[in-house]
């Protein structure tokens, strides 16, 4: 059997009794970083020293079948560095391979940065979508945010501190500066902080730099009419990023519900003006 186990995202006190017992009983652990797992065992006072196998983004595809066969013979505990395996962490490929091979998979639930940030954000929690890390390249990021601009569910992103300021600026550009958001950093840790405000306010707040592990939560789009001028501006930005006008118009039309033909013609007219 494969056992997916959530580990603390910051505060060791969040380690569940079930997690500690599983660590004490484990004979084999597949870990995102074996050094991190060794430190976790020591910090939790677990004397057991199981066999540790590396399972990370660079080897999961090659190692999944081997680990599935191993799990046929004995329980395999799977850990990421923090939080739940498979959620923006290694494990998905392993679980998919196990399901295809008929090997049982179970979960020891626990800490999740996604749900923790969503709960503390002050934004609607009834419907939400997790988008992981936005693209690093500015053009790709802008296109993604253009696609998500009319998404009515609350959106959750991970982001690195070195890129948070530019990502917030891109969110403000794509969604509008008045859209509400929350930047949650160092969740469950000593210096936990939640900054709430409009995307424009959060962009200004992050300008001087933000440190630590970061989760961004953004409110969904309201059920309001789309401004054709804003849609045209989105088309023009995509074209500026190197997208063909026809494709840019189709992409914005799909996101806004406006006519692709009308957007195309408006962009051509703007060029001639």
C-alpha positions in Angstrom: 0.0 0.0 0.0 1.1 3.6 -0.7 0.5 6.0 2.2 0.5 9.7 1.4 1.3 11.6 4.6 0.9 15.4 5.1 3.8 17.0 7.0 3.9 20.3 8.9 4.1 23.4 6.7 6.0 25.3 9.4 5.0 24.5 12.9 6.1 21.1 14.1 3.2 21.1 16.6 0.9 20.4 13.6 2.3 16.9 13.1 -0.6 14.6 13.7 -0.5 11.5 16.0 -1.1 9.4 12.9 1.9 10.9 11.1 4.2 10.2 14.1 3.0 6.6 14.4 3.5 6.1 10.6 7.0 7.4 10.8 7.7 5.1 13.8 6.4 2.1 11.9 7.7 2.8 8.4 10.3 0.5 6.8 10.5 2.5 3.6 9.8 6.2 2.9 9.8 7.9 -0.5 10.7 11.5 0.3 11.0 14.6 -1.8 14.2 15.4 0.0 15.7 12.7 2.2 17.7 15.2 4.2 14.5 17.1 5.1 12.9 13.8 6.2 15.8 12.9 8.4 15.5 16.3 10.1 11.8 15.7 10.6 12.4 12.4 12.2 14.9 13.9 14.6 12.7 16.9 15.4 9.7 14.7 16.2 11.8 12.4 18.4 11.2 9.4 16.2 14.0 6.8 16.8 13.1 4.7 13.8 15.5 5.0 10.9 13.7 3.6 7.8 15.1 3.2 4.4 14.8 6.5 2.6 14.3 6.8 -1.2 14.3 10.0 -3.1 11.1 10.9 -5.0 11.2 14.3 -6.6 10.2 16.1 -9.8 13.3 15.0 -11.7 13.0 11.2 -11.1 9.3 10.5 -10.3 8.5 9.4 -13.9 11.4 7.0 -14.0 11.0 5.7 -10.4 7.2 5.3 -10.2 6.9 1.7 -11.5 9.7 0.6 -9.2 8.0 2.1 -6.1 4.6 0.7 -7.1 6.1 -2.8 -7.2 7.7 -2.1 -3.8 4.4 -1.1 -2.4 2.9 -4.4 -3.4 5.1 -6.1 -0.9 5.1 -3.6 2.0 3.7 -0.2 2.9 5.4 2.7 1.3 5.1 6.0 3.2 5.3 9.0 0.8 6.3 12.5 2.1 6.9 15.9 0.5 9.0 18.5 2.2 5.9 20.2 3.6 2.2 19.8 3.3 0.4 17.1 1.2 2.3 15.1 -1.4 0.9 15.5 -5.0 -0.4 19.1 -4.3 2.3 21.1 -6.3 4.7 18.5 -5.0 5.9 15.1 -6.2 3.5 12.1 -5.9 0.9 12.5 -8.6 2.7 10.3 -11.0 3.2 7.7 -8.4 -0.5 7.7 -7.4 -1.5 7.5 -11.1 0.8 4.5 -11.6 -0.5 2.8 -8.5 -4.1 3.3 -9.5 -3.4 1.8 -13.0 -1.6 -1.2 -11.4 -4.3 -1.8 -8.8 -2.1 -1.0 -5.8 -4.0 0.6 -2.9 -3.4 4.2 -2.0 -4.5 5.9 1.3 -3.9 9.3 2.9 -2.9 10.6 6.3 -4.5 14.1 6.1 -3.0 17.1 7.7 -1.5 20.6 7.0 -2.1 22.2 3.6 -0.8 25.7 2.7 -3.5 26.0 0.1 -6.4 25.5 2.5 -4.7 27.4 5.4 -4.2 30.5 3.2 -7.8 30.2 1.8 -9.3 30.0 5.3 -7.4 33.0 6.6 -7.7 35.2 3.5 -11.1 36.6 4.3 -12.2 35.8 0.7 -15.0 33.5 -0.3 -14.2 29.8 0.4 -17.3 28.1 -1.1 -15.7 27.7 -4.5 -12.0 28.0 -5.3 -9.3 26.8 -7.7 -5.7 26.2 -7.0 -3.4 27.3 -9.8 0.0 26.4 -8.4 3.0 28.6 -9.4 2.3 31.2 -12.2 4.7 31.0 -15.2 8.0 32.7 -14.7 8.1 34.4 -18.1 6.2 37.6 -18.2 4.4 36.9 -21.5 3.2 33.5 -20.4 2.1 34.8 -17.0 0.1 37.6 -18.6 -1.6 35.2 -21.0 -2.6 33.0 -18.0 -4.0 35.9 -16.1 -6.0 37.0 -19.1 -7.6 33.6 -19.3 -8.4 33.7 -15.6 -9.7 37.2 -15.5 -13.3 36.2 -15.6 -13.0 33.1 -13.4 -15.6 33.5 -10.6 -14.0 31.1 -8.1 -11.5 32.3 -5.6 -8.0 31.7 -6.9 -5.0 30.4 -5.0 -1.4 30.7 -6.2 2.0 29.8 -4.8 4.8 32.3 -5.5 8.5 32.7 -4.7 9.5 35.9 -2.7 11.8 37.0 -5.6 8.8 37.2 -8.0 5.9 38.2 -5.8 6.1 41.9 -6.6 6.0 41.4 -10.4 3.3 38.7 -10.1 1.0 41.0 -8.0 1.6 43.8 -10.6 0.6 41.4 -13.4 -2.5 40.3 -11.4 -3.5 43.9 -11.0 -3.0 44.5 -14.7 -4.9 41.4 -15.8 -7.7 41.4 -13.2 -8.0 45.1 -12.4 -6.3 46.9 -9.5 -9.6 47.0 -7.5 -9.8 43.1 -7.2 -9.4 42.0 -3.6 -6.6 39.7 -2.6 -4.5 38.4 0.3 -0.8 37.6 0.5 -0.1 35.0 3.2 3.5 34.4 4.1 5.2 32.1 6.6 1.9 30.4 7.5 2.0 28.7 11.0 5.5 30.0 11.6 6.8 32.6 14.1 6.6 35.5 11.6 3.3 34.6 10.0 1.7 37.6 8.2 -1.4 38.1 6.1 -1.6 41.2 4.0 -5.1 42.0 2.7 -6.3 44.7 0.3 -6.8 45.4 -3.4 -4.3 44.1 -5.9 -3.1 47.6 -6.4 -2.6 48.0 -2.7 -0.8 44.7 -2.4 1.4 45.5 -5.3 2.6 48.7 -3.6 3.0 46.8 -0.3 5.3 44.2 -2.0 7.4 46.8 -3.8 10.1 46.9 -1.1 10.4 43.1 -0.9 8.7 40.2 0.8 10.4 37.2 2.4 9.4 33.7 3.3 7.0 31.0 1.9 4.2 32.8 0.1 0.6 31.9 -0.9 -1.5 34.4 -2.8 -5.3 34.3 -2.7 -7.4 36.4 -5.1 -11.2 36.9 -5.2 -13.1 35.6 -8.2 -14.6 37.9 -10.8 -18.0 39.3 -10.1 -20.9 38.7 -12.3 -20.5 42.0 -14.1 -20.4 43.0 -17.7 -17.1 42.9 -19.4 -15.8 46.3 -20.6 -15.0 45.9 -24.4 -12.2 48.5 -24.0 -10.6 46.4 -21.3 -11.0 43.3 -23.5 -9.4 45.1 -26.5 -6.5 46.1 -24.2 -6.0 42.4 -23.3 -5.9 41.5 -27.0 -3.3 44.2 -27.7 -1.2 43.0 -24.7 -1.2 39.5 -26.1 -0.3 40.7 -29.5 2.5 42.6 -27.9 3.8 39.4 -26.4 4.0 37.9 -29.9 0.6 36.1 -30.2 -1.1 36.3 -33.6 -4.0 38.8 -33.6 -6.5 36.1 -34.6 -5.4 33.8 -31.8 -5.3 36.7 -29.2 -8.8 37.7 -30.1 -10.0 34.1 -29.8 -8.3 33.7 -26.4 -9.8 36.9 -24.9 -13.2 36.0 -26.4 -13.1 32.7 -24.7 -12.3 34.3 -21.4 -14.8 37.2 -21.6 -17.7 35.8 -23.7 -17.3 38.6 -26.2 -17.3 38.0 -30.0 -13.9 37.0 -31.3 -14.7 38.6 -34.6 -15.7 41.9 -33.0 -12.4 41.9 -31.0 -10.4 41.2 -34.1 -12.0 44.0 -36.0 -11.6 46.4 -33.1 -7.9 45.6 -32.9 -7.5 46.1 -36.6 -9.3 49.5 -36.4 -7.1 50.5 -33.5 -4.0 49.8 -35.5 -5.2 52.0 -38.3 -6.1 54.9 -36.0 
